[in-house]
């Protein structure tokens, strides 16, 4: 009984943790945003989301620039990250719910067997 309860708690925890990245991926915005300095097509630095035609998004790590991306590259990176969050969240929550189902089915089978023999 204790093992079954511990397994249920473990699988519920995994399923709950998996819902977080799944929801993050499903609710992620389609707006292309630059994580650093956004340089417009006119060469001027400007705040806000990137627009098609923006030539450079400078990505900074600490005091130095590590890379720069165009609008298309940044959009592709954001889409890849979104798909990754959905995949990780689906795998974790699916595994958690499958584990809950297996433990529950096993418990139901045992209680049916016990009722039949008593």
C-alpha positions in Angstrom: 0.0 0.0 0.0 2.8 2.4 0.9 4.6 1.7 -2.4 1.4 2.3 -4.4 0.8 5.6 -2.7 4.4 6.7 -3.2 4.2 5.8 -6.9 1.0 7.7 -7.3 2.5 10.8 -5.7 5.6 10.5 -7.9 3.6 10.1 -11.1 1.3 13.0 -10.1 4.4 15.2 -9.5 5.8 14.3 -12.9 2.5 14.9 -14.7 2.1 18.3 -12.9 5.7 19.3 -13.7 5.1 18.3 -17.3 2.1 20.6 -17.6 4.3 23.7 -17.0 6.5 23.5 -20.1 3.5 22.2 -22.1 1.5 25.3 -21.2 4.5 27.5 -21.8 4.8 26.2 -25.3 1.1 26.3 -26.1 0.7 29.9 -24.8 4.0 31.3 -26.2 3.5 34.5 -28.2 4.1 34.6 -32.0 5.6 38.1 -31.7 9.3 37.9 -32.6 11.3 39.6 -29.8 15.0 40.2 -29.7 16.6 39.1 -26.4 19.3 41.9 -26.8 19.6 45.0 -28.9 17.3 45.3 -31.8 18.7 47.1 -34.8 16.1 48.1 -37.4 16.4 48.0 -41.2 17.5 51.6 -41.1 20.5 50.8 -38.9 19.0 52.5 -35.8 18.6 50.7 -32.5 15.0 50.6 -31.4 12.9 49.0 -28.6 10.1 46.6 -29.0 9.4 43.5 -31.1 11.3 42.8 -34.3 9.7 43.5 -37.6 10.2 41.8 -40.9 13.3 43.3 -42.5 15.2 43.9 -39.3 18.8 43.2 -40.0 20.4 42.6 -36.7 19.4 41.4 -33.2 22.5 41.5 -31.0 22.5 38.8 -28.4 24.6 39.7 -25.3 26.1 37.4 -22.7 27.5 39.5 -20.0 29.4 42.5 -21.3 30.1 41.1 -24.8 28.0 40.4 -27.8 27.9 36.6 -28.5 25.9 36.6 -31.7 23.6 38.4 -34.0 20.5 37.3 -35.7 18.2 38.5 -38.5 14.4 38.6 -38.1 14.0 35.2 -39.8 16.7 33.6 -37.7 15.1 34.9 -34.5 11.6 33.8 -35.6 13.0 30.3 -36.4 14.7 30.1 -33.0 11.5 31.1 -31.1 9.5 28.5 -33.1 12.1 25.8 -32.3 12.0 26.7 -28.6 8.2 26.6 -28.6 8.1 23.1 -30.2 10.7 21.9 -27.7 8.7 23.1 -24.7 5.6 21.4 -26.2 7.5 18.1 -26.8 9.1 18.1 -23.3 5.9 19.0 -21.6 3.9 16.4 -23.5 6.5 13.6 -22.7 6.6 14.4 -19.0 2.8 14.8 -18.5 2.0 11.9 -20.8 4.4 9.7 -18.8 3.0 10.9 -15.5 -0.6 10.2 -16.5 0.4 6.8 -18.0 2.0 5.9 -14.7 -1.0 7.0 -12.8 -3.2 4.9 -15.0 -1.0 1.8 -14.6 -0.8 2.1 -10.8 -4.6 2.7 -10.7 -5.4 -0.3 -13.0 -3.1 -2.5 -10.9 -4.8 -1.4 -7.7 -8.3 -2.1 -9.2 -7.2 -5.5 -10.4 -5.9 -6.4 -6.9 -9.1 -5.2 -5.2 -11.2 -7.3 -7.7 -9.1 -10.4 -7.0 -9.4 -9.8 -3.2 -13.2 -9.4 -3.5 -13.6 -12.5 -5.5 -11.7 -14.7 -3.0 -13.3 -13.4 0.1 
